[in-house]
Amino acid sequence: MNQKTASLARILAVVFLLAAGMLLAAALPAQGESREAHPAHPRAARNAGSEIPPQPRSKPVARVNGAVLTEVDLLREMYSIFPYARQHNGSFPKVMEADIRRGALNMIEFEELVYQEAVRRHMTIAPERLAKAEREFRQQFTTEHQYREFLKSETNGSVAEMRARIARSLLIEDLLKIEVTDKSRVSAAEARAYYQKHPGQFQLPETYAVQTITIMPPVRASRMQPNPPPPTADQLTLMRARAEAALRQAQTTRTYEQFGTLAEKISEDDYRVMMGDHKAVDAKELPPEILGAVSKMKPGQISGLIHAEDAYSIVRLNGHTPGRMQPFDEAFGPLRGQLQGKKQESLRHQLNIRLRKTAKIEEL
């Protein structure tokens, strides 16, 4: 998703109700007046082609300097935080629900405070920009009928109300750009200073890219039995016989795909569903017996039987990357993103504290 598309998705996220509206209708009681003076901040424009159920009315959950935030606003944000709830009949995990609700309430209060601060500063949206955002919003719907039904559900059919909501979202975005995004930029000099101060973070480990075919013992470690008894001598004999048969088949393979297909058929560990592919594994995480074998192999070679951790393994080496210090030029892009992310989090937190300091917030 490019920056323009991502920004639009954030701006126009009120269409989230197209996917969640049925759940809202079933879950929420009758709603009083929704925030006409301070419309809800839209959420991601997804599934715009869905059938649109009637939107419920919702009770207030908070007032921010007199502006009412409703249960619908809160539930939208909860779904944004935990979208998987839509796959489980709209319910949230009980152990997480209170934290999700608190996080969502904090977010909608913060966005309302940001919007009010933008209004206080007399910030405005250029008519042509608003018109463009409105056009892009309408394009999220596959038919005019769907758009009209959505307006009917969300704003009692009011185009002006929807336009106000879009303008509100743009104002929030603009103020956050001024106070957070623009102030969080990281220069090359800042990134280099961090790089030089934390060299250990840029030391890349030695890795081996491997595939395996594994013959497992009869009793495996589990949650109920984390330390199972080792296989008996008779069980080891049977395991070795199966492993030797597997090795004969593995030695006939010549490619990643052939070895992987065989792993899917006969391997007994969890990696069989991924063609036995472990990807690149830190050398320190490999059992000593396997590390000793692969350290002597070349890419494309297949090991003999390796007895490690009460199992027999056959390993195909796909690649070896020696440990090295990551050069600054290579590390710069991801490092800058990481540092900017930390700055943005800190700046948002500081802005939230500053706005709340003089605000009157009532949680109902």
Contacts in CASP RR format, 6 or more apart in sequence:
PFRMAT RR
TARGET T0000
AUTHOR 0000-0000-0000
METHOD contacts of the structure
MODEL  1
MNQKTASLARILAVVFLLAAGMLLAAALPAQGESREAHPAHPRAARNAGS
EIPPQPRSKPVARVNGAVLTEVDLLREMYSIFPYARQHNGSFPKVMEADI
RRGALNMIEFEELVYQEAVRRHMTIAPERLAKAEREFRQQFTTEHQYREF
LKSETNGSVAEMRARIARSLLIEDLLKIEVTDKSRVSAAEARAYYQKHPG
QFQLPETYAVQTITIMPPVRASRMQPNPPPPTADQLTLMRARAEAALRQA
QTTRTYEQFGTLAEKISEDDYRVMMGDHKAVDAKELPPEILGAVSKMKPG
QISGLIHAEDAYSIVRLNGHTPGRMQPFDEAFGPLRGQLQGKKQESLRHQ
LNIRLRKTAKIEEL
1 9 0 8 1.000
7 173 0 8 1.000
8 45 0 8 1.000
8 133 0 8 1.000
8 136 0 8 1.000
8 137 0 8 1.000
9 44 0 8 1.000
9 45 0 8 1.000
9 46 0 8 1.000
10 44 0 8 1.000
10 169 0 8 1.000
10 173 0 8 1.000
11 42 0 8 1.000
11 133 0 8 1.000
11 137 0 8 1.000
11 166 0 8 1.000
11 169 0 8 1.000
11 170 0 8 1.000
11 173 0 8 1.000
12 42 0 8 1.000
12 44 0 8 1.000
12 45 0 8 1.000
12 133 0 8 1.000
12 136 0 8 1.000
12 137 0 8 1.000
12 140 0 8 1.000
12 166 0 8 1.000
12 169 0 8 1.000
13 41 0 8 1.000
13 42 0 8 1.000
13 43 0 8 1.000
13 44 0 8 1.000
13 45 0 8 1.000
13 76 0 8 1.000
13 80 0 8 1.000
14 40 0 8 1.000
14 41 0 8 1.000
14 42 0 8 1.000
14 43 0 8 1.000
14 45 0 8 1.000
14 76 0 8 1.000
14 154 0 8 1.000
14 165 0 8 1.000
15 42 0 8 1.000
15 43 0 8 1.000
15 44 0 8 1.000
15 45 0 8 1.000
15 46 0 8 1.000
15 47 0 8 1.000
15 48 0 8 1.000
15 137 0 8 1.000
15 140 0 8 1.000
15 141 0 8 1.000
15 150 0 8 1.000
16 42 0 8 1.000
16 43 0 8 1.000
16 44 0 8 1.000
16 45 0 8 1.000
16 46 0 8 1.000
16 76 0 8 1.000
16 79 0 8 1.000
16 80 0 8 1.000
17 24 0 8 1.000
17 52 0 8 1.000
17 55 0 8 1.000
17 72 0 8 1.000
17 76 0 8 1.000
17 150 0 8 1.000
17 153 0 8 1.000
17 154 0 8 1.000
18 46 0 8 1.000
18 47 0 8 1.000
18 48 0 8 1.000
18 49 0 8 1.000
18 50 0 8 1.000
18 52 0 8 1.000
18 146 0 8 1.000
18 150 0 8 1.000
19 46 0 8 1.000
19 47 0 8 1.000
19 50 0 8 1.000
19 86 0 8 1.000
20 75 0 8 1.000
20 76 0 8 1.000
20 79 0 8 1.000
20 86 0 8 1.000
20 90 0 8 1.000
21 52 0 8 1.000
21 53 0 8 1.000
21 55 0 8 1.000
22 53 0 8 1.000
23 86 0 8 1.000
23 89 0 8 1.000
23 90 0 8 1.000
24 55 0 8 1.000
24 56 0 8 1.000
24 72 0 8 1.000
24 75 0 8 1.000
25 53 0 8 1.000
25 54 0 8 1.000
25 55 0 8 1.000
25 56 0 8 1.000
27 75 0 8 1.000
27 90 0 8 1.000
28 56 0 8 1.000
28 57 0 8 1.000
28 58 0 8 1.000
28 71 0 8 1.000
28 72 0 8 1.000
28 75 0 8 1.000
29 56 0 8 1.000
29 57 0 8 1.000
29 58 0 8 1.000
29 59 0 8 1.000
30 56 0 8 1.000
30 57 0 8 1.000
30 58 0 8 1.000
31 56 0 8 1.000
31 57 0 8 1.000
31 58 0 8 1.000
31 59 0 8 1.000
31 70 0 8 1.000
31 71 0 8 1.000
31 72 0 8 1.000
32 57 0 8 1.000
32 58 0 8 1.000
32 59 0 8 1.000
32 60 0 8 1.000
32 70 0 8 1.000
33 68 0 8 1.000
34 40 0 8 1.000
34 57 0 8 1.000
34 58 0 8 1.000
34 68 0 8 1.000
34 70 0 8 1.000
34 72 0 8 1.000
35 67 0 8 1.000
35 68 0 8 1.000
35 69 0 8 1.000
35 70 0 8 1.000
35 73 0 8 1.000
36 161 0 8 1.000
37 67 0 8 1.000
38 67 0 8 1.000
38 68 0 8 1.000
38 112 0 8 1.000
38 115 0 8 1.000
38 116 0 8 1.000
38 168 0 8 1.000
39 161 0 8 1.000
39 164 0 8 1.000
39 165 0 8 1.000
39 168 0 8 1.000
40 69 0 8 1.000
40 70 0 8 1.000
40 72 0 8 1.000
40 73 0 8 1.000
40 76 0 8 1.000
40 108 0 8 1.000
40 165 0 8 1.000
41 73 0 8 1.000
41 108 0 8 1.000
41 111 0 8 1.000
41 112 0 8 1.000
41 115 0 8 1.000
41 165 0 8 1.000
41 168 0 8 1.000
41 169 0 8 1.000
41 172 0 8 1.000
42 165 0 8 1.000
42 166 0 8 1.000
42 169 0 8 1.000
43 76 0 8 1.000
43 77 0 8 1.000
43 79 0 8 1.000
43 80 0 8 1.000
44 80 0 8 1.000
45 137 0 8 1.000
45 140 0 8 1.000
48 140 0 8 1.000
48 141 0 8 1.000
48 142 0 8 1.000
48 146 0 8 1.000
49 141 0 8 1.000
49 142 0 8 1.000
49 143 0 8 1.000
49 146 0 8 1.000
52 146 0 8 1.000
52 149 0 8 1.000
52 150 0 8 1.000
52 153 0 8 1.000
53 153 0 8 1.000
54 153 0 8 1.000
55 72 0 8 1.000
55 153 0 8 1.000
55 154 0 8 1.000
56 72 0 8 1.000
58 70 0 8 1.000
58 71 0 8 1.000
58 72 0 8 1.000
58 73 0 8 1.000
58 75 0 8 1.000
59 70 0 8 1.000
59 71 0 8 1.000
59 364 0 8 1.000
60 68 0 8 1.000
60 69 0 8 1.000
60 70 0 8 1.000
60 71 0 8 1.000
60 364 0 8 1.000
61 69 0 8 1.000
61 70 0 8 1.000
61 71 0 8 1.000
61 73 0 8 1.000
61 74 0 8 1.000
61 105 0 8 1.000
61 363 0 8 1.000
61 364 0 8 1.000
62 68 0 8 1.000
62 69 0 8 1.000
62 105 0 8 1.000
62 108 0 8 1.000
62 109 0 8 1.000
62 361 0 8 1.000
62 362 0 8 1.000
62 363 0 8 1.000
62 364 0 8 1.000
63 69 0 8 1.000
63 360 0 8 1.000
63 361 0 8 1.000
63 362 0 8 1.000
63 364 0 8 1.000
64 109 0 8 1.000
64 112 0 8 1.000
64 113 0 8 1.000
64 116 0 8 1.000
64 359 0 8 1.000
64 360 0 8 1.000
64 361 0 8 1.000
65 113 0 8 1.000
65 116 0 8 1.000
65 359 0 8 1.000
65 360 0 8 1.000
65 361 0 8 1.000
66 360 0 8 1.000
67 112 0 8 1.000
67 116 0 8 1.000
69 105 0 8 1.000
69 108 0 8 1.000
69 109 0 8 1.000
69 112 0 8 1.000
73 108 0 8 1.000
74 101 0 8 1.000
74 104 0 8 1.000
74 105 0 8 1.000
74 108 0 8 1.000
75 104 0 8 1.000
77 103 0 8 1.000
77 104 0 8 1.000
77 105 0 8 1.000
77 107 0 8 1.000
77 108 0 8 1.000
78 85 0 8 1.000
78 92 0 8 1.000
78 100 0 8 1.000
78 101 0 8 1.000
78 104 0 8 1.000
79 85 0 8 1.000
79 86 0 8 1.000
79 90 0 8 1.000
80 104 0 8 1.000
81 100 0 8 1.000
81 103 0 8 1.000
81 104 0 8 1.000
81 107 0 8 1.000
82 92 0 8 1.000
82 96 0 8 1.000
82 100 0 8 1.000
85 91 0 8 1.000
85 92 0 8 1.000
92 100 0 8 1.000
105 363 0 8 1.000
106 352 0 8 1.000
109 356 0 8 1.000
109 361 0 8 1.000
110 348 0 8 1.000
110 352 0 8 1.000
110 355 0 8 1.000
111 172 0 8 1.000
113 352 0 8 1.000
113 355 0 8 1.000
113 356 0 8 1.000
113 359 0 8 1.000
114 172 0 8 1.000
114 175 0 8 1.000
114 176 0 8 1.000
114 351 0 8 1.000
114 355 0 8 1.000
115 168 0 8 1.000
115 171 0 8 1.000
115 172 0 8 1.000
115 175 0 8 1.000
117 175 0 8 1.000
117 355 0 8 1.000
118 171 0 8 1.000
118 172 0 8 1.000
118 174 0 8 1.000
118 175 0 8 1.000
119 171 0 8 1.000
121 175 0 8 1.000
123 171 0 8 1.000
123 174 0 8 1.000
123 175 0 8 1.000
125 167 0 8 1.000
125 170 0 8 1.000
125 171 0 8 1.000
125 174 0 8 1.000
129 170 0 8 1.000
130 163 0 8 1.000
130 166 0 8 1.000
130 167 0 8 1.000
130 170 0 8 1.000
133 166 0 8 1.000
133 170 0 8 1.000
134 162 0 8 1.000
134 163 0 8 1.000
134 166 0 8 1.000
137 162 0 8 1.000
137 166 0 8 1.000
138 147 0 8 1.000
141 147 0 8 1.000
141 150 0 8 1.000
148 157 0 8 1.000
151 157 0 8 1.000
151 158 0 8 1.000
151 159 0 8 1.000
151 162 0 8 1.000
154 161 0 8 1.000
154 162 0 8 1.000
155 161 0 8 1.000
155 162 0 8 1.000
155 165 0 8 1.000
176 348 0 8 1.000
179 347 0 8 1.000
179 351 0 8 1.000
180 344 0 8 1.000
180 347 0 8 1.000
180 348 0 8 1.000
180 351 0 8 1.000
181 344 0 8 1.000
183 343 0 8 1.000
183 347 0 8 1.000
184 340 0 8 1.000
184 341 0 8 1.000
184 343 0 8 1.000
184 344 0 8 1.000
184 347 0 8 1.000
185 340 0 8 1.000
186 336 0 8 1.000
186 337 0 8 1.000
186 339 0 8 1.000
186 340 0 8 1.000
186 343 0 8 1.000
188 332 0 8 1.000
188 336 0 8 1.000
190 339 0 8 1.000
191 328 0 8 1.000
191 332 0 8 1.000
191 333 0 8 1.000
191 335 0 8 1.000
191 336 0 8 1.000
191 339 0 8 1.000
192 328 0 8 1.000
192 332 0 8 1.000
194 335 0 8 1.000
194 339 0 8 1.000
195 202 0 8 1.000
195 328 0 8 1.000
195 331 0 8 1.000
195 332 0 8 1.000
195 335 0 8 1.000
199 325 0 8 1.000
202 325 0 8 1.000
202 326 0 8 1.000
202 331 0 8 1.000
203 323 0 8 1.000
203 324 0 8 1.000
203 325 0 8 1.000
203 326 0 8 1.000
204 321 0 8 1.000
204 323 0 8 1.000
204 324 0 8 1.000
204 325 0 8 1.000
204 326 0 8 1.000
205 282 0 8 1.000
205 283 0 8 1.000
205 284 0 8 1.000
205 323 0 8 1.000
206 282 0 8 1.000
206 283 0 8 1.000
206 320 0 8 1.000
206 321 0 8 1.000
206 322 0 8 1.000
206 323 0 8 1.000
207 280 0 8 1.000
207 281 0 8 1.000
207 282 0 8 1.000
207 283 0 8 1.000
207 320 0 8 1.000
207 321 0 8 1.000
207 323 0 8 1.000
208 280 0 8 1.000
208 281 0 8 1.000
208 283 0 8 1.000
208 286 0 8 1.000
208 291 0 8 1.000
208 294 0 8 1.000
208 317 0 8 1.000
208 319 0 8 1.000
208 320 0 8 1.000
208 321 0 8 1.000
209 278 0 8 1.000
209 279 0 8 1.000
209 280 0 8 1.000
209 281 0 8 1.000
209 317 0 8 1.000
209 318 0 8 1.000
209 319 0 8 1.000
209 320 0 8 1.000
209 321 0 8 1.000
210 277 0 8 1.000
210 278 0 8 1.000
210 281 0 8 1.000
210 290 0 8 1.000
210 294 0 8 1.000
210 315 0 8 1.000
210 316 0 8 1.000
210 317 0 8 1.000
210 318 0 8 1.000
210 319 0 8 1.000
211 256 0 8 1.000
211 259 0 8 1.000
211 260 0 8 1.000
211 263 0 8 1.000
211 271 0 8 1.000
211 275 0 8 1.000
211 276 0 8 1.000
211 277 0 8 1.000
211 278 0 8 1.000
211 315 0 8 1.000
211 316 0 8 1.000
211 318 0 8 1.000
212 263 0 8 1.000
212 267 0 8 1.000
212 269 0 8 1.000
212 271 0 8 1.000
212 276 0 8 1.000
212 278 0 8 1.000
212 313 0 8 1.000
212 314 0 8 1.000
212 315 0 8 1.000
212 316 0 8 1.000
213 246 0 8 1.000
213 250 0 8 1.000
213 259 0 8 1.000
213 262 0 8 1.000
213 263 0 8 1.000
213 266 0 8 1.000
213 267 0 8 1.000
213 276 0 8 1.000
213 313 0 8 1.000
213 314 0 8 1.000
214 267 0 8 1.000
214 268 0 8 1.000
214 269 0 8 1.000
214 271 0 8 1.000
214 311 0 8 1.000
214 312 0 8 1.000
214 313 0 8 1.000
214 314 0 8 1.000
215 239 0 8 1.000
215 242 0 8 1.000
215 243 0 8 1.000
215 246 0 8 1.000
215 268 0 8 1.000
215 311 0 8 1.000
215 312 0 8 1.000
215 313 0 8 1.000
216 239 0 8 1.000
216 268 0 8 1.000
216 269 0 8 1.000
216 311 0 8 1.000
217 228 0 8 1.000
217 230 0 8 1.000
217 231 0 8 1.000
217 235 0 8 1.000
217 239 0 8 1.000
217 310 0 8 1.000
217 311 0 8 1.000
218 231 0 8 1.000
218 235 0 8 1.000
219 225 0 8 1.000
219 228 0 8 1.000
219 229 0 8 1.000
219 231 0 8 1.000
220 228 0 8 1.000
221 227 0 8 1.000
221 228 0 8 1.000
222 228 0 8 1.000
230 310 0 8 1.000
231 239 0 8 1.000
231 310 0 8 1.000
239 311 0 8 1.000
239 312 0 8 1.000
240 305 0 8 1.000
240 312 0 8 1.000
242 312 0 8 1.000
243 305 0 8 1.000
243 312 0 8 1.000
243 314 0 8 1.000
244 305 0 8 1.000
246 262 0 8 1.000
246 266 0 8 1.000
246 267 0 8 1.000
246 314 0 8 1.000
247 304 0 8 1.000
247 305 0 8 1.000
247 314 0 8 1.000
249 262 0 8 1.000
249 266 0 8 1.000
250 259 0 8 1.000
250 262 0 8 1.000
250 302 0 8 1.000
250 314 0 8 1.000
250 316 0 8 1.000
251 302 0 8 1.000
253 259 0 8 1.000
253 260 0 8 1.000
253 262 0 8 1.000
253 302 0 8 1.000
253 316 0 8 1.000
256 275 0 8 1.000
256 277 0 8 1.000
256 316 0 8 1.000
256 318 0 8 1.000
257 275 0 8 1.000
259 275 0 8 1.000
259 276 0 8 1.000
259 302 0 8 1.000
259 316 0 8 1.000
260 275 0 8 1.000
260 276 0 8 1.000
260 277 0 8 1.000
261 275 0 8 1.000
263 271 0 8 1.000
263 272 0 8 1.000
263 275 0 8 1.000
263 276 0 8 1.000
264 272 0 8 1.000
264 273 0 8 1.000
264 275 0 8 1.000
264 276 0 8 1.000
267 276 0 8 1.000
269 276 0 8 1.000
269 311 0 8 1.000
271 277 0 8 1.000
271 278 0 8 1.000
277 318 0 8 1.000
280 319 0 8 1.000
280 321 0 8 1.000
283 291 0 8 1.000
286 294 0 8 1.000
287 308 0 8 1.000
287 309 0 8 1.000
288 308 0 8 1.000
289 306 0 8 1.000
289 307 0 8 1.000
289 308 0 8 1.000
290 306 0 8 1.000
290 308 0 8 1.000
290 313 0 8 1.000
290 315 0 8 1.000
293 303 0 8 1.000
293 304 0 8 1.000
293 306 0 8 1.000
293 315 0 8 1.000
294 303 0 8 1.000
294 315 0 8 1.000
294 317 0 8 1.000
294 320 0 8 1.000
297 303 0 8 1.000
297 315 0 8 1.000
297 317 0 8 1.000
298 317 0 8 1.000
299 317 0 8 1.000
299 318 0 8 1.000
299 319 0 8 1.000
299 320 0 8 1.000
300 316 0 8 1.000
300 317 0 8 1.000
300 318 0 8 1.000
300 319 0 8 1.000
301 316 0 8 1.000
301 317 0 8 1.000
302 314 0 8 1.000
302 315 0 8 1.000
302 316 0 8 1.000
302 317 0 8 1.000
303 313 0 8 1.000
303 314 0 8 1.000
303 315 0 8 1.000
303 316 0 8 1.000
303 317 0 8 1.000
304 314 0 8 1.000
304 315 0 8 1.000
305 312 0 8 1.000
305 313 0 8 1.000
305 314 0 8 1.000
306 312 0 8 1.000
306 313 0 8 1.000
306 314 0 8 1.000
306 315 0 8 1.000
END
